[in-house]
Amino acid sequence: MPLTLSRPDLIRSANFIAGAWTSTPAARLAVTDPATGAAITDVPDSGAAEARAALDAAHAAFPAWRKVPAKQRAAIIKLWHDLVMAHQDDLGKLISREQGKPLAEGKGEVAYAASYIEWFGEEATRMNGEVIPAPVPGRRMFALREPVGVVAAITPWNFPAAMIARKIAPALAAGCTVVCKPAEDTPLTSLALVLLAHEAGVPPGVLNIVTASREKTPEVVDVWLDDARVRKITFTGSTPVGKHLARRSADTLKKLSLELGGNAPFIVFDDADVDAAVEGFMAAKFRNGGQTCVCPNRVFVHRAVFDSFAQKLAARVGALKVGPASDPASQIGPMINGRAVEKIERHVQDAIAKGARVLTGGKRLPELGPTYYAPTVLTGADPTMACACEETFGPVAPLTVFDDEAEVVQAANDTPFGLAAYFYSQDVRRIWRVADALESGIVGINEGAISAEAAPFGGVKESGYGREGSTHGLDDYLHTKYVCQGQLD
């Protein structure tokens, strides 16, 4: 089925550098529909030359952009927000086609992305400094907040609109310029958003984007890592890649924001509202087919409510409609590619081999296509299983029984990761005890949908550092300059 948009020119097949669309190099990268494998279009498979051209443009544009009054930058960013929302239907279709999520989720992601653009458009006028009381007469002391400089943004495939918005909007608000490399699987949404930013009035060179295959990505990113003109790297993706970026950034001491892997626990205590816990888990786990970094990956349920929770969850999961985004009834779409399905299948088979039992799902759905996997609930999961140690990134819920609060908190924290954690309880004392004890950057208490533009999003331990969203999200794009003026008597 061809992708039909009311505005066809939102489908871009070129890099955007220095305010112009350029189709160099000659090498091309096919962008395909994960549901069918059919080509949507192709984009440049860029290398070092394109990365350097984008950086040259961003560096040249920075002095003028940083001097644009905050109110004027805010107006441009807010117009970008308005254009994004005006094209919500088309952008939702584009997300669904290249990423695979159901159309309703695709449109929802557009609104979610736009909320960050709007937020940081407003925050642009609130970059207040400080007047510091001077310790001696005749002196004035100030702390000023200034943009760090050129920002390199590297975005993932699972939320192609939201991730670019969460990184580019605060950079523009702060007065930084940007070079961006979107995920090779989902570049089209990012290119469309850059087109709308240009139409909103972002000047040439302020925002630049280059596309590249998985094989050519290191060549692109290494240019930015090695060049001292790039003052910040912002990245969402795997922990091994994040560590590599941190190591390579050390030579030029770049500022970094790293939102990395997770292994989120979801705990259901014996005093929980089981029905609410099931609803919260469905919202947290099965959005985007389980392909989110804050999805619960390990589910701990108290023995007293285990059977009730497991039965109700299995019924809900088994009723999920799996299908392509083109089917309005679909609730779970295809996984992003064959590698993703292979990992899910490996985790499920490993769990079964070690004693887990399948309540629902547990298999591929070849009748739909090679990238579909049935939403799955497993019981009898334990820490020796791959699904407990690795991020599955798919629609699999492995349930583990527990008896004691201290035991389950220790198990929840027994991971190198610390992005998100969830728990359900109605005991106020327990709520604050457990929230304090969990080692994660985000905690959902009796709530499965935790993300919001006003909230600081980020992790601890090997899930990274830095925050996206909220007032804290702007700080990572700024540095503080101390100014002292004397002889004022």
C-alpha positions as CSV (number, residue, x, y, z in Angstrom):
1,M,0.0,0.0,0.0
2,P,1.6,3.3,-1.0
3,L,2.1,6.0,1.6
4,T,-0.3,8.8,0.8
5,L,0.1,12.1,2.6
6,S,-2.0,15.3,2.2
7,R,1.4,17.0,1.9
8,P,3.6,14.7,-0.1
9,D,6.7,16.9,0.2
10,L,7.0,15.9,3.9
11,I,8.7,12.8,2.6
12,R,12.3,14.0,2.1
13,S,15.1,12.0,0.5
14,A,18.1,14.3,1.0
15,N,20.3,15.7,3.8
16,F,19.6,19.2,5.1
17,I,22.9,21.2,5.4
18,A,23.3,25.0,5.6
19,G,19.6,25.6,4.8
20,A,19.6,23.5,1.6
21,W,18.5,20.0,0.7
22,T,21.4,18.1,-0.8
23,S,21.4,14.5,-2.2
24,T,25.1,13.9,-2.0
25,P,26.6,11.4,-1.6
26,A,25.6,9.1,-4.5
27,A,25.3,6.1,-2.2
28,R,21.7,5.6,-1.0
29,L,20.1,3.9,2.0
30,A,16.7,2.2,1.5
31,V,14.0,3.0,4.1
32,T,11.6,0.1,4.4
33,D,8.2,-0.7,6.0
34,P,9.0,-3.1,8.9
35,A,5.6,-4.8,8.4
36,T,6.3,-5.8,4.8
37,G,9.9,-5.1,4.0
38,A,8.7,-2.9,1.1
39,A,10.8,0.2,0.3
40,I,9.2,3.6,1.1
41,T,12.0,5.7,-0.4
42,D,15.7,6.0,0.0
43,V,18.0,8.6,1.7
44,P,21.7,9.5,1.4
45,D,24.1,7.0,3.0
46,S,26.4,9.8,4.2
47,G,30.0,9.7,5.3
48,A,32.7,11.9,6.7
49,A,32.4,14.6,4.0
50,E,28.7,15.3,4.8
51,A,29.2,15.2,8.5
52,R,32.0,17.8,8.2
53,A,29.9,20.0,5.9
54,A,27.0,19.9,8.5
55,L,29.5,20.8,11.3
56,D,31.0,23.6,9.3
57,A,27.5,25.1,8.7
58,A,26.5,24.7,12.4
59,H,29.8,26.3,13.6
60,A,29.4,29.2,11.2
61,A,25.8,29.8,12.2
62,F,26.4,29.7,16.0
63,P,27.7,33.3,16.6
64,A,24.6,34.9,15.0
65,W,22.0,32.4,16.4
66,R,23.3,32.8,20.0
67,K,22.7,36.6,19.7
68,V,19.1,36.2,18.5
69,P,17.0,37.5,21.4
70,A,15.4,34.7,23.5
71,K,11.9,36.0,22.8
72,Q,12.6,35.8,19.0
73,R,14.0,32.2,19.3
74,A,11.0,31.3,21.4
75,A,8.6,32.6,18.7
76,I,10.4,30.5,16.0
77,I,10.2,27.4,18.2
78,K,6.6,27.9,19.0
79,L,5.8,28.3,15.3
80,W,7.6,25.0,14.7
81,H,5.3,23.5,17.3
82,D,2.2,24.9,15.5
83,L,3.4,23.5,12.2
84,V,4.0,20.1,13.7
85,M,0.5,19.9,15.2
86,A,-1.0,21.2,11.9
87,H,0.6,18.2,10.2
88,Q,-0.2,15.7,12.9
89,D,-2.1,13.3,10.7
90,D,0.6,13.2,8.0
91,L,3.5,12.8,10.5
92,G,1.6,10.1,12.3
93,K,1.2,8.2,9.1
94,L,4.9,8.6,8.4
95,I,5.9,7.4,11.8
96,S,3.6,4.4,11.6
97,R,4.9,3.4,8.1
98,E,8.6,3.6,8.8
99,Q,8.6,2.5,12.5
100,G,5.6,0.1,12.5
101,K,3.6,1.4,15.5
102,P,-0.2,1.6,15.2
103,L,-1.5,4.8,13.6
104,A,-3.1,6.0,16.8
105,E,0.3,5.7,18.6
106,G,2.0,7.4,15.7
107,K,-0.3,10.4,16.0
108,G,0.0,10.3,19.8
109,E,3.8,10.5,19.4
110,V,3.5,13.6,17.2
111,A,1.5,15.3,20.0
112,Y,4.1,14.1,22.6
113,A,7.0,15.4,20.5
114,A,5.2,18.7,20.0
115,S,4.7,19.1,23.7
116,Y,8.5,19.2,24.2
117,I,8.9,21.8,21.4
118,E,6.2,24.0,23.0
119,W,7.8,23.5,26.5
120,F,11.3,24.6,25.4
121,G,9.9,27.4,23.3
122,E,8.5,28.8,26.6
123,E,11.7,27.9,28.5
124,A,13.8,30.0,26.1
125,T,12.7,33.2,27.8
126,R,13.5,31.8,31.3
127,M,17.2,31.3,31.1
128,N,17.7,33.6,34.1
129,G,21.1,34.2,35.6
130,E,21.9,35.3,39.1
131,V,23.1,38.5,40.9
132,I,25.5,37.4,43.6
133,P,25.9,39.5,46.7
134,A,29.4,40.9,46.6
135,P,31.7,40.3,49.6
136,V,33.3,43.7,49.3
137,P,32.1,47.2,48.4
138,G,32.4,48.5,44.9
139,R,31.9,45.2,43.2
140,R,29.1,43.5,41.2
141,M,29.0,39.7,40.7
142,F,26.9,37.8,38.2
143,A,26.3,34.2,37.0
144,L,25.2,34.2,33.4
145,R,23.8,31.2,31.5
146,E,25.2,30.8,27.9
147,P,24.7,28.2,25.1
148,V,27.4,25.6,25.0
149,G,27.9,25.8,21.2
150,V,27.4,23.2,18.5
151,V,25.4,20.2,19.6
152,A,25.6,16.8,17.9
153,A,22.3,14.8,18.4
154,I,22.1,11.1,17.7
155,T,18.6,9.7,17.9
156,P,17.1,6.2,18.0
157,W,14.5,4.5,15.9
158,N,11.7,3.8,18.4
159,F,10.4,7.3,18.8
160,P,11.6,9.1,15.7
161,A,9.6,12.3,16.4
162,A,9.8,12.5,20.2
163,M,13.5,11.9,20.4
164,I,14.6,14.5,17.9
165,A,12.2,17.0,19.5
166,R,13.5,16.3,23.0
167,K,17.0,17.0,21.9
168,I,16.7,19.8,19.2
169,A,14.1,22.0,20.9
170,P,16.2,22.6,24.0
171,A,19.3,23.2,21.9
172,L,17.6,25.8,19.8
173,A,16.0,27.4,22.9
174,A,19.4,27.7,24.5
175,G,20.9,29.4,21.5
176,C,22.9,26.3,20.3
177,T,23.2,25.1,16.7
178,V,22.7,21.5,15.8
179,V,24.1,18.6,13.7
180,C,21.8,15.5,13.8
181,K,22.1,11.9,12.7
182,P,18.8,10.1,12.9
183,A,18.4,6.3,13.2
184,E,19.0,4.4,9.9
185,D,15.7,2.6,10.3
186,T,13.5,5.7,10.8
187,P,15.1,8.9,9.2
188,L,12.0,10.1,7.4
189,T,10.1,11.5,10.4
190,S,13.2,13.4,11.5
191,L,13.7,14.9,8.0
192,A,10.1,16.0,8.0
193,L,10.5,17.7,11.4
194,V,13.6,19.5,10.1
195,L,11.6,20.7,7.1
196,L,8.9,22.2,9.4
197,A,11.6,23.8,11.6
198,H,13.1,25.5,8.5
199,E,9.6,26.7,7.5
200,A,9.1,28.1,11.0
201,G,12.1,30.3,10.5
202,V,15.1,28.5,11.9
203,P,18.0,30.2,10.0
204,P,20.3,28.3,7.6
205,G,23.0,26.4,9.3
206,V,21.3,26.4,12.7
207,L,19.8,23.0,12.2
208,N,21.5,20.4,10.0
209,I,20.7,16.7,9.5
210,V,22.5,13.9,7.7
211,T,21.4,10.3,7.2
212,A,23.6,7.2,7.2
213,S,23.4,3.4,7.4
214,R,24.4,1.4,10.4
215,E,27.7,0.7,8.7
216,K,28.5,4.3,7.9
217,T,27.3,5.8,11.2
218,P,30.7,5.5,12.9
219,E,32.3,7.5,10.1
220,V,29.7,10.3,10.5
221,V,29.8,10.4,14.3
222,D,33.6,10.1,14.5
223,V,33.9,13.4,12.7
224,W,31.9,15.1,15.4
225,L,33.6,13.3,18.2
226,D,37.1,14.3,17.1
227,D,36.3,17.9,16.3
228,A,36.6,20.4,19.2
229,R,34.0,22.6,17.6
230,V,31.3,20.2,18.8
231,R,30.8,21.1,22.4
232,K,28.0,18.7,23.3
233,I,26.8,15.2,22.4
234,T,23.3,14.1,23.2
235,F,22.5,10.5,22.5
236,T,19.7,8.0,23.2
237,G,20.5,4.3,22.6
238,S,22.4,1.4,24.0
239,T,24.8,1.5,26.9
240,P,27.8,0.1,25.0
241,V,27.4,2.9,22.4
242,G,27.0,5.5,25.1
243,K,30.2,4.4,26.8
244,H,32.0,4.6,23.5
245,L,30.8,8.1,23.0
246,A,31.8,9.1,26.5
247,R,35.3,7.7,25.9
248,R,35.8,9.4,22.6
249,S,34.4,12.7,23.9
250,A,37.1,12.8,26.6
251,D,39.8,14.1,24.4
252,T,37.9,17.3,23.7
253,L,36.0,17.3,27.0
254,K,32.5,17.6,25.4
255,K,29.4,17.9,27.5
256,L,27.3,14.7,27.3
257,S,23.7,13.8,27.8
258,L,23.2,10.0,27.6
259,E,19.9,8.3,27.9
260,L,20.9,4.6,27.7
261,G,19.5,1.1,28.3
262,G,17.1,0.1,31.0
263,N,16.0,-3.1,32.8
264,A,12.9,-1.7,34.5
265,P,11.3,-3.6,37.4
266,F,7.5,-3.5,37.9
267,I,6.5,-4.5,41.5
268,V,3.0,-5.5,42.6
269,F,2.8,-5.6,46.4
270,D,0.2,-7.6,48.3
271,D,-1.8,-4.5,49.2
272,A,-2.0,-3.3,45.5
273,D,-5.1,-2.6,43.6
274,V,-4.6,-5.6,41.2
275,D,-6.9,-4.3,38.5
276,A,-5.1,-0.9,38.5
277,A,-1.8,-2.7,38.4
278,V,-2.8,-4.7,35.4
279,E,-4.0,-1.5,33.6
280,G,-0.8,0.4,34.6
281,F,1.3,-2.5,33.3
282,M,-0.5,-2.6,30.0
283,A,0.2,1.1,29.5
284,A,3.8,0.8,30.6
285,K,4.8,-2.4,28.8
286,F,2.9,-2.6,25.5
287,R,3.2,0.9,24.1
288,N,5.1,0.6,20.8
289,G,5.0,-3.1,21.1
290,G,7.3,-3.1,24.1
291,Q,10.0,-1.3,22.2
292,T,10.7,1.6,24.7
293,C,13.5,2.1,27.1
294,V,11.2,2.5,30.1
295,C,9.2,-0.6,29.4
296,P,9.0,-3.0,32.5
297,N,11.4,-5.7,31.7
298,R,11.1,-7.7,35.0
299,V,7.7,-8.2,36.8
300,F,7.7,-9.0,40.5
301,V,4.3,-10.0,42.0
302,H,3.7,-10.8,45.6
303,R,2.6,-14.4,46.2
304,A,-0.7,-13.4,47.8
305,V,-1.9,-11.7,44.6
306,F,0.2,-13.5,42.0
307,D,-2.4,-15.8,40.6
308,S,-5.0,-13.0,40.3
309,F,-2.6,-10.7,38.6
310,A,-1.2,-13.3,36.2
311,Q,-4.6,-14.5,35.1
312,K,-6.0,-11.0,34.5
313,L,-2.8,-9.9,32.7
314,A,-2.8,-13.0,30.5
315,A,-6.4,-12.3,29.5
316,R,-5.6,-8.7,28.6
317,V,-2.4,-9.5,26.7
318,G,-4.0,-12.4,24.9
319,A,-6.8,-10.1,23.6
320,L,-4.3,-7.6,22.1
321,K,-4.9,-7.2,18.3
322,V,-1.6,-7.7,16.4
323,G,-1.3,-6.3,12.9
324,P,0.1,-3.7,10.6
325,A,-0.4,0.1,11.2
326,S,-2.6,0.1,8.1
327,D,-5.3,-1.8,10.1
328,P,-7.0,0.7,12.4
329,A,-7.8,-2.1,14.9
330,S,-4.1,-3.0,15.4
331,Q,-2.8,-2.5,19.0
332,I,0.6,-4.1,18.5
333,G,2.6,-3.7,15.2
334,P,5.6,-5.4,13.8
335,M,9.0,-5.3,15.5
336,I,11.5,-2.9,13.9
337,N,13.5,-5.6,12.1
338,G,14.5,-9.2,12.0
339,R,17.2,-8.8,14.6
340,A,14.6,-7.6,17.1
341,V,12.4,-10.6,16.6
342,E,15.4,-13.0,16.9
343,K,16.3,-11.4,20.3
344,I,12.8,-11.7,21.6
345,E,12.6,-15.3,20.5
346,R,15.9,-16.1,22.1
347,H,14.8,-14.6,25.4
348,V,11.5,-16.6,25.4
349,Q,13.1,-19.9,24.4
350,D,15.8,-19.4,27.1
351,A,13.2,-18.8,29.7
352,I,11.2,-21.9,28.7
353,A,14.3,-24.0,28.8
354,K,15.0,-22.9,32.3
355,G,11.5,-23.6,33.6
356,A,9.3,-20.7,32.7
357,R,5.7,-21.4,31.6
358,V,3.9,-19.6,28.7
359,L,0.5,-18.2,29.7
360,T,-0.1,-16.6,26.4
361,G,1.9,-15.9,23.2
362,G,5.4,-17.2,23.1
363,K,5.7,-17.5,19.3
364,R,6.2,-15.7,16.1
365,L,3.2,-14.9,13.9
366,P,4.5,-15.8,10.4
367,E,1.0,-15.5,8.9
368,L,1.3,-11.7,9.5
369,G,4.9,-11.4,8.4
370,P,8.5,-12.1,9.5
371,T,8.7,-9.3,12.0
372,Y,5.6,-10.1,14.1
373,Y,5.8,-11.7,17.6
374,A,2.8,-12.5,19.8
375,P,2.5,-10.5,23.0
376,T,3.7,-12.9,25.7
377,V,3.2,-13.6,29.4
378,L,5.6,-16.0,31.2
379,T,5.4,-17.3,34.7
380,G,8.3,-18.8,36.7
381,A,10.9,-16.3,35.6
382,D,14.1,-16.1,37.6
383,P,17.3,-14.1,37.6
384,T,19.2,-16.7,35.7
385,M,17.2,-16.1,32.5
386,A,18.3,-13.8,29.7
387,C,15.0,-11.8,30.0
388,A,16.0,-10.8,33.5
389,C,19.5,-9.7,32.6
390,E,19.1,-8.1,29.2
391,E,16.6,-5.6,27.9
392,T,14.2,-7.6,25.7
393,F,12.7,-4.6,23.9
394,G,9.6,-6.5,22.9
395,P,6.1,-7.6,24.0
396,V,7.2,-10.1,26.6
397,A,6.2,-10.0,30.3
398,P,8.2,-12.4,32.6
399,L,6.5,-12.8,36.0
400,T,8.5,-13.6,39.2
401,V,6.9,-14.3,42.6
402,F,8.2,-12.7,45.8
403,D,7.3,-12.7,49.5
404,D,9.2,-9.9,51.2
405,E,9.6,-6.2,50.5
406,A,13.3,-6.1,51.3
407,E,13.9,-9.1,49.0
408,V,12.1,-7.6,46.0
409,V,13.8,-4.2,46.4
410,Q,17.1,-5.9,46.4
411,A,16.1,-7.9,43.3
412,A,14.8,-4.8,41.6
413,N,18.1,-3.0,42.2
414,D,20.2,-6.0,41.2
415,T,21.1,-4.6,37.7
416,P,23.7,-2.2,36.4
417,F,20.9,-0.1,34.9
418,G,18.6,2.4,36.6
419,L,16.4,4.2,34.1
420,A,12.8,3.6,35.3
421,A,11.0,1.5,38.0
422,Y,7.4,1.0,38.8
423,F,5.4,-0.3,41.8
424,Y,1.9,-0.6,43.0
425,S,0.9,-0.3,46.7
426,Q,-1.7,1.5,48.8
427,D,0.4,1.7,51.9
428,V,1.7,5.3,52.2
429,R,4.6,4.4,54.4
430,R,5.7,1.6,52.1
431,I,5.3,3.9,49.1
432,W,7.9,6.4,50.3
433,R,10.2,3.7,51.7
434,V,10.3,1.8,48.4
435,A,10.5,5.0,46.2
436,D,13.5,6.1,48.3
437,A,15.2,2.6,48.0
438,L,14.8,2.1,44.3
439,E,18.0,2.9,42.3
440,S,16.5,4.5,39.2
441,G,16.1,8.0,37.7
442,I,12.3,7.6,37.3
443,V,9.8,6.0,39.6
444,G,6.2,5.4,38.7
445,I,4.0,4.8,41.8
446,N,0.5,3.4,41.0
447,E,1.1,4.8,37.5
448,G,2.2,3.3,34.2
449,A,2.3,6.3,31.9
450,I,5.1,8.4,33.4
451,S,6.5,10.5,30.6
452,A,5.7,14.3,30.3
453,E,7.5,17.3,28.9
454,A,7.4,19.0,32.4
455,A,9.2,16.0,34.0
456,P,13.0,15.3,34.0
457,F,13.6,12.2,32.0
458,G,16.8,10.3,32.6
459,G,18.6,7.5,34.5
460,V,21.3,6.6,36.9
461,K,24.1,4.0,37.0
462,E,24.7,2.6,33.5
463,S,21.4,4.1,32.2
464,G,23.3,7.3,31.6
465,Y,23.3,10.9,32.9
466,G,21.7,14.2,32.0
467,R,18.0,15.0,31.8
468,E,15.5,15.6,29.0
469,G,12.3,17.6,29.5
470,S,11.5,19.9,32.5
471,T,13.5,23.0,33.5
472,H,16.4,20.7,34.0
473,G,16.4,19.7,30.3
474,L,17.7,23.1,29.3
475,D,20.6,23.0,31.7
476,D,22.5,20.4,29.7
477,Y,22.7,22.9,26.8
478,L,24.1,25.7,28.8
479,H,27.2,26.6,30.8
480,T,27.6,29.1,33.5
481,K,29.8,32.2,33.2
482,Y,30.8,34.1,36.2
483,V,31.2,37.9,35.6
484,C,32.8,40.2,38.2
485,Q,33.0,43.9,37.8
486,G,35.0,46.0,40.2
487,Q,35.9,49.7,40.9
488,L,32.3,50.7,41.1
489,D,32.7,53.0,44.1
